[in-house]
């Protein structure tokens, strides 16, 4: 019975992985065909450089997010050890709460930086 369960779980994982890879390949193929049809019609495809953000803002976002997750993990441990709340609930609630708070904080910091660049 163990080998059947192992084969089933491996096939499920491989199925999801292959579906993910196929969907990415389909997306890339569609984007390529779109660009090629634009070139055939005489249009200039948009440059991808305009979409790039400043690397420092990405580093700041990831830094705030990881620090927030660490604080959430620490407070989840304290919550589990000092109260009657189960460990899984304590950890997940604190990690999600502080991880989301870190992303919201980063959003407001980026808005402030963008406003300073426009005004200043």
N, C-alpha and C positions, 0 to 999 in steps of 0.2 A: 504494500500500500504506500510505502514511503517513496518509492521510485515514481509511482504514478503522480503523486502530489508534487514531487520535484519537477517532473517533466511538465506538468500543467503550469506551475508557477514560472518556469523558465520560458515556456511558450507565450504566456501572457506578457511577460516583460519584453521578450523579443518582438511580439506583436505591436505593443505600444511604441517601442523604439523604432521599428520599421515604419509605422504610421507617421511618426514625428519626422523622420528623415524624408519620407516621400512627400509630406506636405511642405517641407522647406524647399525641396527640389522643385516642386510644382510652382511655388511662389517665385523662386529665382528664375525659372523658365518663363513665367508670365511677365515678369519685369523686363527680362531680356527681349521678349517679343514686342513688348510695348515700346521700348527704346528703339528697336530696329524699325518698327512701323513709323515712329516719329521721324527717324532719319530719312526713310524712303519718301515721306511726304514733304521733306525740306525743313522740318522743325529742328531746333536745337534741343536735345534732351537736357533737363535741369541738372546742374552740377550738385553733387552730393556734399560738397564742402560747406554749403550754406547751412546744412542740417547739423553740422558738428557744433558741439558746445565747448565751452572752455573746460580744459581738463581740471583746473583747480576747483571748479564748482562740482565736478563729479567726485573728486577726491574728498571734498568737504561733505558731500552727501553721504558717501560710503563711510566716512569717519564717524559722522554723527549717528548714522544708522547702527554701526557695529558697537559703538559705545552705549547706545540706548539698549541694544540687545543684551549687552553684558550687565547693565544695571537691572534690566528686567529679569535676567537669570539669577542675579544675586538676590533681588527682592523676592523672587519666587522661592528660593531656598529658605529665606527668612520666614516667609509666609507659611511654608510647609512645616518648618520646624517649630514655630511658635504658636500656630493655630491648629485647628482640627480640619482644615481644608486639605483635600487629597493633593498629592504631589503633582500629578498630571495637570490638574486644574490650576494649581498655583503657578506652575512653571509656564504653561501656555498662556494664561491670562496676563501674567506680568510681561512675558516676552512680547506678546502682541500689543499690549498697551504701550509699553515703552518704545518698541520698534516703530509703531505708528506715530507716536508723539515725536520721535526723532525725525521722521519724514515730514511731519507737519512743520516742525521747527525749521528744517532745511528749506521748505517752501517759502516761509516768511522771510528767511534770510536772503534767499535768491530774489524775492520781490523787492526787498529793500536795496539790494545791490543794483538791480536793474533800474530802479527809480533814481538812484544816485548817479548812474551812468548817463541817463537821459537828461537829468537836470543839471548835472555838474560838469 
